Amino acid sequence: MSMAMSSDRAVPEPLGDPGDIETELLRFLELRTGKTWLADMDVFGSGGLSSLFAMELVVHLERTYGIAVRGADLQMDNFRTARSMAALVGRLQRPAVGGSDA
């Protein structure tokens, strides 16, 4: 019963606190870029990060937080800062009550 590193399905308990989500996202950004980030730093405006990295962020958010980012939510502004990504996660986690297949 090892819960070691099965990262392809590592969906932790939902982190409902936006501060916890921000902290995790800042850690992810630092690990992926080798740079320290602040919650309100523009990830793409600071240079060096591509639209391909934006897709990596989408996949990370979906897998880590059990959400689906679609349609209007796929706007660059939702991924500009750790704070905006945390807000997106919080918003997309909420409607899980009634299911979403509309």
C-alpha positions in Angstrom: 0.0 0.0 0.0 2.6 2.5 -1.0 1.3 5.9 -1.8 4.7 7.0 -3.0 5.0 8.6 -6.4 2.1 7.8 -8.7 2.1 11.2 -10.2 0.0 10.4 -13.3 -3.1 10.1 -11.0 -2.0 12.2 -8.0 -5.2 14.0 -7.3 -4.8 15.3 -3.7 -7.6 16.3 -1.5 -9.2 19.4 -3.0 -7.4 22.4 -1.7 -10.4 24.7 -1.1 -8.3 27.6 0.3 -7.0 29.8 -2.5 -3.9 30.5 -0.5 -3.1 26.7 -0.5 -3.6 26.6 -4.2 -1.5 29.7 -4.8 1.3 28.1 -2.7 1.2 24.9 -4.7 1.2 26.7 -8.0 4.1 28.9 -6.9 6.0 25.7 -6.0 5.1 24.1 -9.4 6.2 27.3 -11.3 9.5 27.4 -9.4 10.2 23.7 -10.0 9.4 24.0 -13.7 11.2 27.3 -14.4 14.0 27.4 -11.8 12.8 30.9 -10.8 11.1 32.2 -7.7 7.6 33.7 -8.3 5.2 35.9 -6.4 1.5 35.3 -6.4 0.8 38.4 -8.5 3.8 38.1 -10.9 2.9 37.9 -14.6 4.1 34.5 -15.6 4.1 35.3 -19.3 4.8 39.0 -19.2 8.1 38.4 -17.4 9.4 36.7 -20.6 10.7 33.2 -21.3 7.5 31.3 -20.9 5.7 30.2 -24.0 2.1 29.3 -25.0 3.3 25.7 -24.9 4.0 26.2 -21.2 0.4 27.6 -20.9 -0.9 24.2 -22.1 1.3 22.5 -19.5 -0.3 24.7 -16.8 -3.8 23.7 -18.0 -2.9 20.0 -17.8 -1.3 20.5 -14.4 -4.4 22.3 -13.0 -6.8 19.7 -14.5 -4.8 16.7 -13.1 -3.9 18.2 -9.7 -7.3 19.7 -8.9 -9.7 17.4 -10.7 -11.1 20.2 -12.9 -11.8 20.6 -16.6 -10.7 23.9 -18.2 -12.7 24.5 -21.3 -14.1 27.2 -23.6 -14.1 30.7 -22.2 -11.9 29.6 -19.3 -9.0 29.0 -21.7 -8.1 32.7 -21.7 -4.5 33.7 -21.1 -5.6 36.0 -18.3 -6.7 33.0 -16.2 -3.1 31.8 -16.3 -1.1 35.0 -16.0 -0.5 34.8 -12.3 -0.6 32.1 -9.6 -3.4 34.2 -8.0 -5.5 34.1 -11.2 -4.9 30.4 -11.6 -6.0 29.8 -8.0 -9.1 31.8 -8.6 -9.9 29.8 -11.7 -9.4 26.5 -9.8 -11.7 27.7 -7.0 -14.4 28.8 -9.4 -14.2 25.5 -11.4 -14.2 23.3 -8.3 -17.5 24.9 -7.0 -20.0 23.6 -9.5 -19.2 20.0 -8.8 -22.4 19.6 -6.8 -24.9 19.1 -9.6 -22.6 17.6 -12.1 -21.7 19.3 -15.4 -22.7 17.8 -18.6 -24.6 20.7 -20.1 
